[in-house]
């Protein structure tokens, strides 16, 4: 008989995701669509934390709301916390200090790691939902160099307008074109780009399109969270060699 010891409320969903309060539709690939993840997750909505307030204003004014919901996720069994907005890098320090588990607020936190993988003369480029309001403070909070090339979807057809405007209906084909336009601008204006990081968690559905267009590695909140989750719930491997030839020792192959 094997005795199991408790201590949590919820088991098997180790990653907690803090969500802005929104109504816009979320397609597979979006962090807020639970079918995106190949593992169970737990969500908490941070009430009154809208895209407008977090992206176009100062998210630090809402940090206590995020901390309260992060604590709820930990209490319900989460061993790690992430968020659904790259602009929340600006509260990484306070959020991480407030809960007893690891916190990964923003896809932007990948930039230093990705940069370290690139050959000499190449650097990371960022695609963001709002270049106008992605400030040096947001970059510094994620240890992103201030001179990192950044292109936004701000002037596009639908992506920035409808997500930040929390539209109840979105033309995702138009959003895809916005992403391709931004990616094309990034690599056209900067011929030294070696990899792309997608700041916005709603950009993941278009990562494959950006990769195909540019030929560059594309990192997103999806790549970040899957890496993060692997540390929370490592794959388990057998300590035995399961090789049929091992039973034929001394015999010719």
C-alpha positions in Angstrom: 0.0 0.0 0.0 1.3 3.4 -0.9 0.3 6.3 1.3 -0.2 9.7 -0.4 0.2 13.0 1.5 -1.9 16.1 0.7 -1.6 19.8 1.2 -3.2 21.3 -1.9 -6.8 21.9 -3.0 -6.3 21.1 -6.7 -4.0 18.5 -8.1 -2.6 18.0 -11.6 -2.9 21.6 -12.7 0.4 23.1 -11.6 0.5 26.2 -13.7 -1.6 29.3 -12.9 -2.5 32.0 -15.4 -3.5 35.5 -14.4 -6.0 36.8 -17.0 -7.0 40.4 -17.8 -10.7 41.0 -17.7 -11.8 40.8 -21.4 -14.6 39.7 -23.7 -12.9 39.4 -27.0 -12.8 35.9 -28.6 -9.7 33.7 -28.0 -8.8 31.2 -30.7 -6.6 28.1 -30.1 -3.0 29.3 -29.6 -4.2 32.2 -27.4 -3.1 31.8 -23.8 -6.7 32.3 -22.7 -8.0 29.3 -24.7 -7.4 26.3 -22.5 -7.1 23.9 -25.5 -3.9 25.7 -26.3 -2.1 23.8 -23.6 -1.0 20.2 -23.7 -1.4 20.1 -19.9 -4.1 21.3 -17.4 -3.9 24.9 -16.2 -5.7 27.1 -13.7 -7.0 30.5 -14.5 -7.9 33.6 -12.4 -9.4 36.7 -13.9 -8.1 40.0 -12.4 -11.3 42.0 -12.3 -11.1 45.5 -13.7 -7.6 44.9 -15.1 -8.5 45.6 -18.8 -6.1 45.7 -21.8 -6.5 49.4 -22.0 -5.4 49.9 -18.4 -2.5 47.4 -18.5 -1.1 48.2 -22.0 -1.9 51.9 -22.5 -1.6 53.0 -18.9 0.6 52.0 -15.9 0.0 48.4 -14.8 1.9 49.1 -11.6 -1.2 50.8 -10.3 -3.0 47.5 -10.5 -0.3 45.3 -8.9 -2.2 44.6 -5.7 -5.1 43.1 -7.7 -2.7 40.8 -9.5 -1.0 39.8 -6.2 -4.4 38.9 -4.7 -5.3 36.6 -7.6 -1.8 35.1 -7.7 -2.1 34.2 -4.0 -5.5 32.5 -4.8 -3.8 30.4 -7.5 -1.1 29.3 -5.1 -3.7 28.5 -2.5 -5.6 26.3 -5.1 -2.5 24.3 -5.9 -0.4 26.2 -8.4 3.4 25.8 -8.3 4.1 28.5 -10.9 2.4 31.6 -12.1 2.3 33.4 -15.5 0.1 36.1 -17.0 -1.6 36.8 -20.2 0.0 40.2 -21.1 3.7 40.9 -21.9 3.3 44.4 -20.5 3.1 42.9 -17.1 6.9 42.6 -17.1 6.7 45.9 -15.2 5.3 44.1 -12.2 7.5 41.0 -12.3 9.5 42.1 -9.2 6.6 42.8 -7.0 4.6 39.8 -8.1 7.5 37.4 -7.6 8.2 38.9 -4.2 4.6 38.4 -3.1 4.1 34.7 -3.7 6.1 31.6 -2.6 6.3 30.1 -6.2 8.2 31.1 -9.4 6.6 33.8 -11.5 7.1 34.3 -15.2 5.0 37.4 -16.1 6.1 38.2 -19.7 7.3 36.6 -22.9 9.9 39.5 -23.0 11.8 37.7 -20.3 13.0 35.3 -23.0 15.0 38.0 -24.8 18.3 37.7 -22.9 18.2 33.9 -23.2 17.5 34.0 -26.9 20.2 36.6 -27.5 22.7 34.4 -25.9 21.9 31.7 -28.4 22.5 33.9 -31.5 25.6 34.1 -33.6 27.8 37.2 -33.4 26.3 40.1 -35.2 22.7 39.0 -34.8 20.2 40.3 -32.3 16.6 39.7 -31.1 13.7 41.7 -32.5 10.4 42.2 -30.8 6.9 42.3 -32.2 4.4 44.1 -29.8 0.8 45.0 -29.7 1.7 48.6 -28.8 5.0 50.0 -29.6 3.8 53.4 -28.5 3.4 52.3 -24.9 6.1 49.6 -24.6 8.4 51.8 -22.5 12.1 51.5 -21.4 10.7 50.5 -18.0 8.9 47.5 -19.4 12.1 46.5 -21.2 14.4 47.0 -18.2 12.1 44.9 -16.0 12.6 42.0 -18.4 16.3 42.7 -18.8 15.8 43.6 -22.5 18.5 45.9 -24.0 17.1 49.4 -24.6 18.2 49.4 -28.2 16.4 46.2 -29.1 14.5 46.6 -32.5 10.8 46.8 -31.9 7.9 46.9 -34.3 4.2 47.1 -33.3 0.9 46.2 -34.9 -0.4 49.6 -33.8 -1.1 50.8 -37.3 -2.7 47.6 -38.7 -6.1 46.6 -39.7 -7.5 44.9 -36.6 -5.1 43.3 -34.2 -4.2 46.2 -31.9 -7.5 48.0 -32.3 -9.7 45.1 -31.5 -7.7 43.4 -28.8 -7.0 46.5 -26.8 -10.5 47.8 -27.6 -11.8 44.4 -26.3 -14.0 43.9 -29.3 -16.7 41.2 -29.0 -16.0 40.1 -32.6 -12.5 39.9 -34.3 -11.5 39.2 -37.9 -8.5 36.9 -37.2 -7.6 36.7 -40.9 -7.0 40.5 -40.7 -5.0 40.0 -37.5 -2.8 37.5 -39.3 -2.1 40.1 -42.1 -1.2 42.6 -39.4 1.3 40.2 -37.9 2.9 39.5 -41.2 3.2 43.2 -42.0 4.8 43.8 -38.7 7.2 40.9 -39.1 8.1 42.0 -42.6 8.8 45.6 -41.4 11.0 44.3 -38.6 13.3 42.2 -40.8 13.3 44.8 -43.6 14.3 47.7 -41.4 16.9 45.6 -39.4 19.0 43.2 -41.4 20.7 41.9 -38.3 17.7 40.2 -36.7 18.4 36.6 -35.8 15.3 35.7 -33.9 11.9 37.2 -33.0 10.1 37.4 -29.7 6.4 38.0 -29.7 5.5 40.2 -26.7 1.7 39.8 -26.9 0.2 36.5 -25.7 -2.5 36.9 -28.4 0.2 36.6 -31.1 1.0 32.9 -30.7 -1.6 31.7 -33.3 0.5 33.5 -35.9 4.0 32.3 -34.8 4.2 29.7 -37.6 3.2 32.3 -40.2 5.9 34.7 -38.9 8.5 31.9 -39.0 7.5 30.9 -42.5 7.7 34.5 -43.7 11.0 35.4 -42.1 12.8 32.1 -41.8 13.7 33.1 -38.2 13.1 31.3 -34.9 10.0 32.7 -33.2 9.6 32.7 -29.5 6.3 33.4 -27.8 4.5 33.1 -24.5 3.8 29.5 -25.7 7.5 28.6 -25.9 8.1 30.3 -22.6 5.3 28.7 -20.7 6.0 25.2 -22.0 9.6 25.6 -20.9 8.4 26.9 -17.5 5.9 24.1 -17.0 8.5 21.4 -17.9 10.4 22.6 -14.8 7.3 22.4 -12.6 6.3 18.9 -13.9 9.4 17.2 -15.5 8.9 14.3 -17.7 9.5 11.0 -15.9 11.9 8.6 -17.6 12.5 4.9 -16.9 15.7 3.9 -15.1 15.9 0.7 -17.1 17.1 0.2 -20.7 14.2 -1.2 -22.7 16.2 -2.6 -25.7 15.2 -5.9 -27.2 18.8 -6.5 -28.2 19.9 -6.5 -24.6 18.4 -10.0 -24.2 20.6 -11.3 -27.1 24.0 -10.6 -25.5 26.7 -12.6 -27.1 24.6 -13.5 -30.1 25.3 -12.1 -33.6 23.0 -9.3 -34.7 
